[in-house]
Amino acid sequence: MFRTIRNIQARRAIARAEGVEGPRRIYSWIHVFRGEANARIPSDPGKLADDMVQGLYSCVGKSHSYNGVQIVPGVNAMIMSEGGLKHTAYDPVTGIATVGASVSVRELKEFLLTHDRRLINSGNYMAQTVVGALATGTHGFGERGVMADAVVGLTFLDGAGQRVTLKRGDPDFAYVALSFGTIAPIIELQIETVPVEAFISTSHINRLSKLRELQQGTIASNWAVLPYSDLEDPVMMLHTLAPCHAAARRANVRKGGGLLGPIANWIIGRYQWLDKWVPPMRRPLQRLINRLKIVRRDQIQTDPRDMDYLYDPTPGLAGDRPPNILRGCFSTTFTGYNLAFFVPLEKAPAVVKFIMREADDLRDLGFYLKGIISVRELTGTTPLVFGANHREPVAAIDLFADPRDYAWLERLQRLVLQYEPATRPHFGKSALMPEFRDALGQAELARLMNIHRTHYPQKNLMFSERVRAFLDVGRPLAGLAAADSGLVN
Ligand SMILES: Cc1cc2nc3c(=O)[nH]c(=O)nc-3n(C[C@H](O)[C@H](O)[C@H](O)COP(=O)(O)OP(=O)(O)OC[C@H]3O[C@@H](n4cnc5c(N)ncnc54)[C@H](O)[C@@H]3O)c2cc1C
């Protein structure tokens, strides 16, 4: 009770601090990471440049990364999302959009809709800044799934506050366009866009063993398993997209479900709520869903002006409407701490089963995965060196747990890395650790650091402690606890 009141008070205090310069506690999403910094609000590029030369600084977007990559204690934190770099523009000849660093993904999408355009891909939540999302490799699923893959040009300020512009094809571009805070502030991006488009969206409840069969003829897949349903062949929810050539509207299709279908619908419809508020029900519920042996298929034609790309038949945002049973299962990000990483695409089913077994084995210690294990398939490859699918197509695996169980997720990540060394990090969600260096390429990381040193010889740009440890470039800055205890001076 008291803790809840304290949490509410703390959140209110943070909300009150919005838009105000001065000492501020910065929290990652779900508050697992935090740090005290001196907030600076970049009302325009001139003020931003002036603030940069005042001392050590870092950049914060909307602070929605889970893993604390945006938090650097003790420095001037440029709170880009609260700043005035709000400009957007669209060139109808090239189809390229220009966007400032304070613009959110949602604002950009709303702007693009006024030109009947959309982003090639995006994640499933949109309060983040476009620049922050791109910097950490935020992705959706399907072809060109990493959002930063659509960037064709960018402008950042160097350590002296001077503008530097890079275009696709410039030697350093493929490093800087997805550089997780090591080149900052990026003040403007140019992004490819495509015309709004409808898809045939099909959702299945089935078994993991049917995955490849059900994917035939589709262009993009997002699937999820219930981790405690069946270790051999878990219950799977699959969402696929297929091209939609017909100008005429396709009728909605619903097949399967059987006699127990209504019961399954009821359970799955409340699954997220129960999972969140009645955790002991988590495993029994999944076992029950498993026993019902439901096989179901729902097909719809998406609205071309659907904005969140959760792919539903209505324009705008799914969050503004009652949830659809199946699609609701894919939006789990509010229910707990989320840790994610990428594995080679074809290995995903095996990795998921491995995680299920490891997690199941930890039950007697009180650890439970929350909700689902979600898998988004990123087909094709990207030229961006630190893009998840730079070397090969990958699957993004998202794990969820109570925030107090964060460390168990980190252990699961470490185990996956041990057996699958090609595992690559999500820079906004993975526990960033040196073990990722080989998969990203030691030489590529060294090249990024050279680019960093060229533009920031003043050493005033600080990036996250975790990234510094990961890149092996210096000791962490002292947090308050370390300083107060006399551990560092
Ligand atoms: C509810 C929710 C849903 C999510 N869904 C998805 C999803 O579907 N797919 C997915 O891949 N991820 C997803 N994420 C993760 C999220 O997209 C990333 O963590 C993203 O980085 C957050 O953007 P931000 O603006 O909050 O950036 P922050 O977290 O504030 O910062 C991220 C990084 O960007 C750097 N940065 C910020 N601004 C600048 C700048 N102007 N110039 C240079 N560097 C800068 C920071 O220094 C930091 O290193 C989700 C997160 C949440 C909370």
The ligand as a MOL file (V3000), in Angstrom:
LIG
                    3D

  0  0  0     0  0            999 V3000
M  V30 BEGIN CTAB
M  V30 COUNTS 53 58 0 0 0
M  V30 BEGIN ATOM
M  V30 1 C 5.9780 -0.1430 -24.7300 0
M  V30 2 C 7.1990 -0.3410 -25.5720 0
M  V30 3 C 7.0800 -1.0180 -26.7850 0
M  V30 4 C 8.2150 -1.2340 -27.5740 0
M  V30 5 N 8.0470 -1.8960 -28.7510 0
M  V30 6 C 9.1400 -2.1680 -29.5010 0
M  V30 7 C 9.0160 -2.8780 -30.7300 0
M  V30 8 O 7.9230 -3.2240 -31.1610 0
M  V30 9 N 10.1530 -3.1670 -31.4090 0
M  V30 10 C 11.3860 -2.8030 -30.9540 0
M  V30 11 O 12.3770 -3.1080 -31.6110 0
M  V30 12 N 11.5350 -2.0840 -29.8210 0
M  V30 13 C 10.4490 -1.7670 -29.0950 0
M  V30 14 N 10.5870 -1.0520 -27.9380 0
M  V30 15 C 11.9280 -0.5430 -27.5750 0
M  V30 16 C 12.0820 0.9170 -28.0150 0
M  V30 17 O 11.6520 1.1110 -29.3270 0
M  V30 18 C 13.5460 1.3620 -27.9510 0
M  V30 19 O 14.0730 1.0380 -26.7260 0
M  V30 20 C 13.7330 2.8460 -28.2910 0
M  V30 21 O 15.0830 3.1510 -28.2380 0
M  V30 22 C 13.0900 3.8340 -27.4030 0
M  V30 23 O 13.1970 5.1360 -27.9910 0
M  V30 24 P 13.3430 6.4310 -27.0710 0
M  V30 25 O 12.9790 7.6430 -27.8750 0
M  V30 26 O 12.6010 6.2310 -25.8200 0
M  V30 27 O 14.9060 6.4320 -26.8430 0
M  V30 28 P 15.7160 6.4030 -25.4510 0
M  V30 29 O 15.4020 5.1470 -24.7410 0
M  V30 30 O 15.5390 7.6610 -24.7030 0
M  V30 31 O 17.2180 6.3600 -26.0010 0
M  V30 32 C 17.6790 5.2320 -26.7100 0
M  V30 33 C 19.0890 5.5050 -27.2510 0
M  V30 34 O 19.0250 6.5040 -28.2590 0
M  V30 35 C 19.9680 7.5330 -27.9790 0
M  V30 36 N 19.4130 8.7850 -28.4560 0
M  V30 37 C 18.2660 9.3800 -28.0910 0
M  V30 38 N 18.0800 10.5060 -28.7810 0
M  V30 39 C 19.1640 10.6410 -29.5890 0
M  V30 40 C 19.5710 11.6010 -30.5350 0
M  V30 41 N 18.8350 12.6590 -30.8190 0
M  V30 42 N 20.7460 11.4040 -31.1810 0
M  V30 43 C 21.4980 10.3100 -30.9470 0
M  V30 44 N 21.1720 9.3790 -30.0510 0
M  V30 45 C 20.0080 9.5300 -29.3850 0
M  V30 46 C 20.1450 7.4910 -26.4640 0
M  V30 47 O 21.3780 8.0510 -26.0810 0
M  V30 48 C 20.0780 6.0040 -26.2130 0
M  V30 49 O 21.3360 5.4270 -26.4850 0
M  V30 50 C 9.4850 -0.7890 -27.1370 0
M  V30 51 C 9.6080 -0.0910 -25.9220 0
M  V30 52 C 8.4710 0.1150 -25.1480 0
M  V30 53 C 8.6080 0.8410 -23.8620 0
M  V30 END ATOM
M  V30 BEGIN BOND
M  V30 1 1 1 2
M  V30 2 1 2 3
M  V30 3 2 2 52
M  V30 4 2 3 4
M  V30 5 1 4 5
M  V30 6 1 4 50
M  V30 7 2 5 6
M  V30 8 1 6 7
M  V30 9 1 6 13
M  V30 10 2 7 8
M  V30 11 1 7 9
M  V30 12 1 9 10
M  V30 13 2 10 11
M  V30 14 1 10 12
M  V30 15 2 12 13
M  V30 16 1 13 14
M  V30 17 1 14 15
M  V30 18 1 14 50
M  V30 19 1 15 16
M  V30 20 1 16 17
M  V30 21 1 16 18
M  V30 22 1 18 19
M  V30 23 1 18 20
M  V30 24 1 20 21
M  V30 25 1 20 22
M  V30 26 1 22 23
M  V30 27 1 23 24
M  V30 28 2 24 25
M  V30 29 1 24 26
M  V30 30 1 24 27
M  V30 31 1 27 28
M  V30 32 2 28 29
M  V30 33 1 28 30
M  V30 34 1 28 31
M  V30 35 1 31 32
M  V30 36 1 32 33
M  V30 37 1 33 34
M  V30 38 1 33 48
M  V30 39 1 34 35
M  V30 40 1 35 36
M  V30 41 1 35 46
M  V30 42 1 36 37
M  V30 43 1 36 45
M  V30 44 2 37 38
M  V30 45 1 38 39
M  V30 46 1 39 40
M  V30 47 2 39 45
M  V30 48 1 40 41
M  V30 49 2 40 42
M  V30 50 1 42 43
M  V30 51 2 43 44
M  V30 52 1 44 45
M  V30 53 1 46 47
M  V30 54 1 46 48
M  V30 55 1 48 49
M  V30 56 2 50 51
M  V30 57 1 51 52
M  V30 58 1 52 53
M  V30 END BOND
M  V30 END CTAB
M  END
